[in-house]
Amino acid sequence: MGKISAFYTMPHPPIIIPEVGRGEEEKIKETSEACYKVAKEIDSIKPDTIIIVTPHGPLFSDAVALSNGDSIYGDLGKFGASQVKLDLDINVSLTEKIIKYSEKENILTAKLTKDSAQRYGVKYELDHGTIVPLYFINKKYSSYKVVHITYGMLPKMQLYKFGMSIKKAVEDSNTNAVFIASGDLSHKLTDDGPYEYSPYGEKFDKEIISLLKNGDVFEVFNMDHTTIEKAGECGLRSYYIMLGSMNGYNIKGNLLAYEGTFGVGYSVMNFSIKDSNKDTYNQLIEKKTKRFTDKIKNEGVYVRLARESLTHYLIYGEYMDIPSYATDEMKENKRGVFVSLKKEGQLRGCIGTIFPTTENVAKEIIRNAIEAGEHDPRFNPVTEEELEELDFSVDVLTEPKEALKEDLDPKRYGVIVRSGLKSGLLLPDLEGVDTVDQQLDIVLQKAGISSYENYTIEKFEVIRHR
């Protein structure tokens, strides 16, 4: 019977590699030393397989990608160090078992070879999210095969179940494996980092490190969506899969190093694991169900109507009637309405009307909730199974009024621009839209109107229901 003998989180900044950093790597020396410590531990375990999950291989919206050729190669040429290269044998039999167990759980996987990667329009190669951690491992130990996984943009519980499939596949083999969850934390820790500073960056890093140290799987899966989204991280989905691979264990994390020198959080951890009789997965499902029930109880009538409208349509294939709980305001007023859907903090659909197209706000919500879920051209239609994952918001627009540029305020007013048959709309209070000039530039671009053309401006306010 096989086993995953050890679990690690490791970052992947190319600058930590001396051939890339050329001295700059000294600024994150603690991280480097911690990575060498991990390498030494792995050398003492002498696994035949390293399972590594990365954010930077071929990324699919609906599937987890697993490299499945006999071998795989990659280098750091794009970072000016093509001499740093890895050519690794793949544990094909274990990869096939993971795919088989995932299929039993209805988790979609993309099996990548050189030929299939070409058909998908992606590259079959090792990415820096894999090469950087394994650079350190190979300094101490290199007698292993690899299972190379790129997480997909799947719901977090599906990623957890995928991790459980990894564990089952390993146990159904003679493999002695270690697991590396490759990922950086927030990329928004400082103004001179790769992205604009956000106070959510430090908040996210402290919270995820604390939760992993305490082995609090439930709270990892209950982290605030806004914090996650605004932190600009890339490691959390790797962690979801790793935690799934630990299902059935009591876990405690040991922080070997954390640094944010370059505006990005780099965390290195190992874990102590003890067998337990608890079924973490089913406990997560129970807590998820309770959170959903509580959320439904606390939703206002506007949001409730949007949710029930889309739910009714997906079940019965028809529009619902206006329910008895709709207020007089919803039944007597005519307004433009935008309905937005988010899934784990990420936009899942948004459709709206500037001017009313139905006889009242209630019908406008019913119509636009279905349009947002089924007909937003940027996304696949929402499925019935997704409904519990969705957060709904409803924006009711006031009647637009003619305005001049000096009348605008991007935090308070949305804006509509028109020139001939061309028009564009931008809602108010959007992240990153802080000035009137920014607001006008964006909405003109959306409308396909040049700033040199003659155009009219209208402003409106939004009553937001969440």
C-alpha positions in Angstrom: 0.0 0.0 0.0 1.4 3.4 -1.0 1.5 6.5 1.0 2.1 10.2 0.8 4.8 10.5 3.4 5.1 14.3 3.6 3.4 17.5 2.5 4.9 20.9 1.8 3.9 24.4 0.6 6.7 26.0 -1.5 6.8 29.3 -3.4 8.2 29.7 -6.9 9.9 33.1 -7.4 12.4 32.7 -10.2 14.5 35.5 -8.6 15.3 33.1 -5.8 17.4 31.0 -8.3 21.0 32.4 -8.3 21.3 32.1 -12.0 18.2 34.4 -12.3 18.6 36.6 -9.3 22.3 37.3 -9.8 22.6 38.5 -6.2 19.0 39.7 -5.6 18.2 36.2 -4.2 20.1 37.2 -1.1 17.2 39.5 -0.2 15.0 36.4 0.4 17.7 34.2 1.9 15.4 32.8 4.6 13.1 31.5 1.9 16.0 29.9 0.1 17.3 28.3 3.3 13.9 26.9 4.1 13.6 25.4 0.6 17.0 23.7 1.1 15.6 22.4 4.4 12.7 20.9 2.5 15.1 19.3 0.1 17.0 17.7 3.0 13.9 16.3 4.5 12.8 14.8 1.1 16.3 13.3 0.7 15.8 11.6 4.1 12.4 10.2 2.9 13.8 9.1 -0.5 10.4 9.0 -2.2 10.0 7.4 -5.6 7.5 10.1 -6.7 7.0 13.8 -6.1 3.5 15.0 -6.7 3.5 18.7 -7.4 0.6 21.1 -8.0 1.3 24.3 -9.8 -0.7 27.4 -10.9 1.5 28.0 -14.0 1.1 25.1 -16.3 -1.8 24.7 -18.8 -4.7 26.3 -16.9 -8.3 25.2 -17.8 -11.5 26.7 -16.5 -13.3 23.4 -16.1 -10.6 20.8 -15.7 -7.4 19.8 -13.8 -4.5 19.2 -16.2 -2.1 16.3 -15.7 1.0 15.8 -17.8 1.0 12.2 -19.0 3.9 11.6 -21.4 6.8 9.4 -20.5 8.9 12.5 -19.6 8.7 16.3 -19.5 11.2 19.1 -19.9 11.4 22.7 -19.0 13.9 25.5 -18.4 14.0 29.1 -17.1 14.9 30.6 -20.4 12.1 33.2 -20.2 13.8 34.5 -17.1 17.2 34.7 -18.7 18.6 31.4 -17.3 18.1 28.7 -19.9 20.9 26.8 -18.3 18.5 26.0 -15.4 16.6 23.1 -16.8 14.9 19.9 -15.7 14.1 16.8 -17.7 12.0 14.5 -15.5 10.4 11.1 -15.9 6.7 11.0 -15.2 5.1 8.4 -13.0 2.6 7.4 -15.7 0.9 4.6 -13.8 0.1 6.8 -10.8 -1.0 9.7 -13.1 -3.4 7.2 -14.8 -4.8 6.1 -11.4 -5.4 9.7 -10.3 -7.3 10.3 -13.5 -9.3 7.1 -13.0 -10.3 8.0 -9.4 -11.1 11.6 -10.4 -13.4 10.4 -13.2 -15.3 8.3 -10.6 -15.9 11.5 -8.7 -17.0 13.3 -11.9 -14.0 15.6 -11.8 -13.0 16.6 -15.3 -9.3 16.2 -16.1 -7.2 17.1 -19.1 -4.6 14.4 -19.9 -1.7 16.1 -21.6 0.9 14.6 -23.9 2.8 16.5 -26.6 0.1 15.7 -29.1 -2.9 16.5 -26.9 -1.3 19.7 -25.7 -1.0 20.8 -29.3 -4.7 20.1 -29.8 -5.6 22.1 -26.7 -3.3 25.0 -27.9 -1.0 24.8 -24.8 2.6 23.9 -24.2 3.8 20.6 -22.9 6.6 21.6 -20.6 7.6 22.2 -17.0 6.6 25.6 -15.8 8.5 27.8 -13.4 5.9 26.9 -10.7 7.4 23.5 -10.9 11.0 24.2 -11.8 11.8 26.6 -9.0 10.8 24.3 -6.1 12.4 21.2 -7.7 15.6 23.2 -8.3 16.2 23.0 -4.6 15.0 19.4 -4.2 17.4 18.3 -7.0 20.4 19.8 -5.2 19.9 17.1 -2.5 17.8 14.4 -4.1 16.9 13.5 -7.7 16.0 9.8 -7.8 12.3 10.3 -8.3 9.5 10.4 -10.9 7.1 13.3 -11.0 3.3 13.7 -11.1 2.9 17.2 -12.7 -0.5 18.8 -12.0 -1.9 22.2 -12.9 -4.9 23.1 -10.9 -8.1 24.1 -12.8 -10.5 26.9 -12.0 -12.9 24.5 -10.4 -15.0 25.1 -7.3 -12.9 24.6 -4.2 -14.8 21.5 -3.0 -14.1 19.8 -6.3 -10.4 20.6 -5.9 -10.6 19.1 -2.4 -12.2 16.0 -3.8 -9.5 15.9 -6.5 -6.9 15.8 -3.7 -8.8 12.9 -2.1 -8.5 11.1 -5.5 -4.8 11.6 -5.4 -4.6 10.1 -1.9 -6.7 7.1 -3.0 -4.6 6.6 -6.1 -1.4 6.6 -4.1 -2.8 4.2 -1.6 -3.9 1.9 -4.5 -0.2 1.6 -5.6 3.2 0.8 -4.2 4.2 4.5 -4.3 6.1 6.3 -1.6 5.4 9.9 -2.5 5.7 13.5 -1.2 3.4 16.3 -2.1 4.4 19.8 -2.9 1.7 22.6 -3.2 3.5 25.2 -5.3 2.1 28.7 -4.9 2.9 32.3 -3.9 0.7 34.2 -1.5 -0.4 37.8 -2.1 1.3 39.8 -4.9 0.1 43.1 -3.5 2.1 43.6 -0.3 3.9 46.8 -1.4 3.6 49.6 -3.9 6.8 48.4 -5.7 5.5 44.8 -6.0 4.2 43.3 -9.3 0.7 44.7 -8.6 -0.8 47.8 -7.0 -0.7 47.6 -3.1 -3.7 46.3 -1.3 -4.3 46.1 2.5 -5.9 42.8 1.8 -2.5 41.3 0.8 -1.1 41.3 4.3 -4.5 40.2 5.8 -4.7 37.2 3.4 -1.1 36.1 4.1 -1.4 36.3 7.9 -4.8 34.5 7.8 -3.8 31.6 5.5 -0.6 30.9 7.3 -2.3 31.0 10.7 -5.0 28.6 9.5 -2.6 26.1 8.0 -0.4 26.2 11.1 -3.5 25.4 13.2 -4.7 22.8 10.7 -8.1 24.6 10.5 -9.3 23.2 7.2 -12.9 24.4 7.8 -11.8 28.1 8.1 -9.5 27.8 5.0 -12.6 26.9 3.1 -14.5 29.7 4.7 -12.1 32.5 4.0 -13.7 35.8 2.9 -14.0 35.9 -0.9 -13.2 39.6 -1.0 -10.0 39.1 0.9 -8.9 36.3 -1.5 -9.8 38.2 -4.6 -8.2 41.5 -3.7 -5.0 39.8 -2.3 -3.9 38.7 -5.8 -2.7 35.2 -4.7 -1.9 32.2 -6.8 -1.3 29.4 -4.2 -4.7 28.8 -2.6 -6.0 26.4 -5.1 -2.8 24.3 -4.8 -3.6 24.3 -1.0 -7.2 23.1 -1.5 -5.9 20.1 -3.4 -3.2 19.4 -0.8 -5.7 19.5 2.0 -7.9 17.1 0.1 -4.9 14.8 -0.1 -4.7 15.1 3.7 -8.3 14.1 4.2 -8.7 11.9 7.3 -5.6 13.3 9.0 -5.3 15.7 11.9 -2.7 18.2 10.6 -0.5 21.0 11.9 1.6 23.3 9.8 5.2 24.3 10.7 6.2 27.6 9.1 9.8 27.3 8.0 10.0 30.8 6.4 7.8 33.7 5.3 9.1 36.8 3.4 7.5 39.5 1.4 10.6 41.4 0.3 9.6 41.9 -3.3 5.9 42.7 -2.6 5.0 39.0 -2.9 4.4 36.6 0.0 6.7 33.6 0.0 5.7 30.8 2.5 7.5 27.5 3.1 5.8 25.0 5.3 5.9 21.4 6.3 3.2 19.5 8.1 2.8 17.0 10.9 0.0 14.5 10.1 -1.7 12.0 12.4 -4.3 9.4 11.4 -7.9 10.4 12.5 -11.3 8.8 12.2 -12.9 12.2 11.2 -14.3 12.6 7.7 -13.3 16.1 6.9 -14.9 16.1 3.5 -18.4 15.4 4.8 -18.0 17.9 7.6 -17.0 20.5 5.0 -20.2 19.6 3.0 -22.3 19.9 6.1 -20.8 23.3 7.0 -21.2 24.5 3.4 -24.9 23.5 3.4 -25.5 25.4 6.7 -23.8 28.5 5.3 -26.0 28.3 2.2 -29.1 27.9 4.3 -28.1 30.9 6.5 -27.3 33.0 3.4 -30.7 32.3 1.9 -32.4 33.3 5.2 -30.6 36.6 5.2 -31.1 37.6 1.6 -33.3 40.6 0.9 -36.3 40.4 -1.4 -34.4 41.7 -4.5 -31.6 39.2 -4.2 -34.0 36.4 -3.2 -36.1 37.1 -6.4 -33.0 36.9 -8.6 -31.9 33.6 -7.1 -35.3 32.0 -7.2 -35.9 33.2 -10.8 -32.8 31.5 -12.1 -33.4 28.4 -10.0 -37.0 28.1 -11.2 -35.8 28.5 -14.8 -33.1 25.9 -14.5 -35.5 23.4 -13.0 -38.7 24.0 -15.0 -37.4 25.8 -18.1 -39.8 28.7 -17.8 -40.1 32.1 -16.2 -41.6 32.3 -12.8 -44.5 34.5 -11.9 -44.0 37.5 -9.6 -44.0 36.0 -6.1 -46.2 37.2 -3.2 -43.2 38.5 -1.3 -42.4 41.1 -4.0 -42.9 44.6 -2.6 -45.2 47.3 -4.0 -42.0 49.2 -5.0 -40.9 46.3 -7.1 -44.3 45.9 -8.7 -45.2 49.5 -9.3 -41.9 51.0 -10.5 -40.1 50.6 -13.9 -36.3 50.8 -13.8 -33.3 49.4 -15.5 -31.7 46.5 -13.6 -28.4 44.7 -13.6 -28.1 41.2 -12.1 -24.6 40.0 -11.3 -23.5 36.4 -10.3 -20.3 35.6 -8.5 -18.8 32.2 -7.8 -16.2 32.1 -5.0 -15.6 35.8 -5.5 -15.2 35.6 -9.3 -17.7 37.0 -11.8 -19.9 34.2 -13.2 -22.3 36.4 -15.2 -23.7 39.9 -15.4 -26.6 41.2 -17.6 -28.5 44.4 -17.3 -30.8 46.9 -18.9 -30.1 50.6 -18.9 -33.8 51.4 -19.4 -36.6 49.1 -18.4 -37.8 46.5 -20.9 -40.6 45.0 -18.9 -43.6 46.4 -16.9 -41.9 46.6 -13.5 -38.7 46.1 -11.5 -39.8 42.6 -10.4 -40.1 41.3 -13.9 -36.9 43.1 -14.9 -35.1 41.2 -12.1 -36.7 37.9 -13.2 -35.6 38.4 -16.8 -32.1 39.7 -16.2 -31.3 37.0 -13.6 -32.0 34.4 -16.2 -30.0 36.3 -18.9 -27.0 36.6 -16.5 -27.1 32.9 -15.8 -27.8 31.6 -19.2 -26.8 34.1 -21.9 -23.8 36.1 -20.8 -21.6 35.4 -23.8 -18.4 35.5 -21.7 -19.4 32.4 -19.7 -20.9 28.9 -20.1 -24.5 28.7 -18.9 -25.0 28.2 -15.2 -25.9 24.6 -14.2 -28.4 23.6 -11.5 -25.5 22.0 -9.6 -23.8 25.4 -9.3 -26.6 27.3 -7.7 -25.5 26.9 -4.1 -22.0 28.3 -5.1 -23.5 31.5 -6.5 -23.8 34.9 -4.8 -26.3 37.2 -6.4 -26.4 41.0 -6.5 -29.1 43.3 -8.0 -28.4 46.9 -9.1 -31.5 49.1 -9.7 -30.7 52.1 -11.8 -32.2 55.5 -11.3 -33.4 57.3 -14.4 -30.3 58.7 -16.3 -30.0 62.5 -16.5 -28.0 64.6 -18.9 -24.7 65.7 -17.4 -21.4 67.5 -18.0 -18.0 66.0 -17.2 -17.8 68.2 -14.1 -21.0 66.7 -12.8 -19.6 63.2 -12.6 -18.3 61.3 -9.6 -17.2 57.7 -10.4 -17.9 56.5 -6.8 -21.4 57.9 -6.8 -22.6 58.0 -10.4 -22.6 55.6 -13.2 -22.2 57.0 -16.7 -23.6 56.5 -20.2 -22.0 58.0 -23.3 -23.7 58.2 -26.7 -22.5 59.2 -30.2 -24.9 58.4 -33.0 -25.8 54.7 -32.8 -22.9 53.9 -30.4 -23.4 53.9 -26.7 -21.7 52.6 -23.6 -22.4 52.2 -19.9 -20.3 51.9 -16.8 -21.6 51.2 -13.3 -20.4 53.4 -10.4 -18.0 52.5 -7.6 -15.9 50.0 -9.5 -12.5 48.9 -8.2 -9.6 50.7 -10.0 -11.9 53.5 -11.3 -11.1 56.4 -9.1 -11.2 59.5 -11.4 -13.7 60.9 -13.9 -11.0 60.7 -16.6 -10.6 57.0 -15.9 -14.3 56.5 -15.9 -14.8 58.3 -19.3 -11.8 56.6 -20.9 -13.2 53.1 -20.0 -16.8 53.8 -21.0 -15.8 55.4 -24.3 -13.6 52.5 -25.1 -16.5 50.1 -24.4 -18.8 52.1 -26.7 -16.2 52.3 -29.5 -16.3 56.1 -29.3 -13.1 58.2 -29.8 -12.5 60.9 -27.2 -12.3 63.3 -30.2 -15.8 62.5 -31.3 -18.8 64.5 -30.2 -20.7 62.5 -27.6 -23.3 63.1 -24.9 -23.0 62.2 -21.2 -25.7 61.0 -18.9 -25.3 60.0 -15.2 -27.3 57.7 -13.0 -27.2 56.3 -9.5 -27.5 52.7 -8.4 -29.4 51.2 -5.5 -27.4 48.1 -4.8 -28.9 45.0 -3.2 -26.5 42.2 -2.1 
